[in-house]
Amino acid sequence: MKYLISIDDTDTKETRGTGYHARQMAATIEDAGLGVVLGFSQQFNQNFDNKTINIIHEKFNSTIITHTHYDGFAGNNNRFIRFVRKR
């Protein structure tokens, strides 16, 4: 079964960016033997020019594309889904 795990903007001036967190989660999934990471997708979030919005730098969200033997229809009994939700 393929899963797409989307991570929205998580970066601030003091933290690492969304891409870093996506790579960390992908490595954790593979290290735990829960699945194989097939790739990543990164989308730019277009912000309009507004002085009231604190823009740190370019805004992206990341999607991890994975393949696992865990059945997506198992709901909360699915070890893969429980693992990702805790992250």
N, C-alpha and C positions, 0 to 999 in steps of 0.2 A: 504494500500500500504506500502511496506517495503522500507526503504531508508538506504543506507550505506553512512555515512559521514566520509570521511577520513581526518585526520589532520596530516600533515607532521611535522618533527622536528621543534619545536618552542622554545626550551630551549637554554639559554646561561648561562654563569657563574652567571649572575645577575637575572635570571628569573626562574620560575617554569617550570617543564618538560611537555612534550606532554600529558602524561597520566592525569596530573592535569587539563590541559585545556580541554581535552575530557570529564572528569567528570563534570567540570563546565558547559560545553555546554549541556551535557545530562540533568543535573538538570534544566537548564534554559528552555529547550524544554518541559520537564514535567511540570515545574511550570507555563509555559505559556499556558498549556493545548493543545499543538500542537501535542503531540504524546506520546507514551510509549516507553521507552528504553528497548530493549530486551536483550542487552548485549554489550560487547566490544571485540575487537580483537586488539592485539598489535603485530606488526611485527618488527623484528630486522633488521636494515639496516647494512649490512656488509660493513665495510670500509677496504680497503686494507691498509697495513702498508706503510704510506708515511709521511715523516717528514714535508711536506709542508701543510698538512691538520691539522687544529686546532681541535682536538677531545676533546670535553668537558667531555664526559663520553659516555657510551653506547648510541647508536642512535636508537630510535624507532619511528615508526609512529603508530597512533591509529586510529581505525575505530569504530564508534558508529553505532550500529544496532538498527534501530527504526521502529516502526509501527505507521502509522497515517491514518486518514480518508481522508486526502487531496490527490487528484488525481495527480499523477506525470505527466500526459499529459496536465495539465493546463498551463504549462510553467510559464511565469512571473506572471500570475494571481494566482498562487499557493501560499497561505499565508505561508505555511511551508518552501518552497524553498526561498522565499524572506527573511524570518526570519533567516534562516541558513546563507545565503549569507552576511547578515549584520554583522555576528559575526566574 
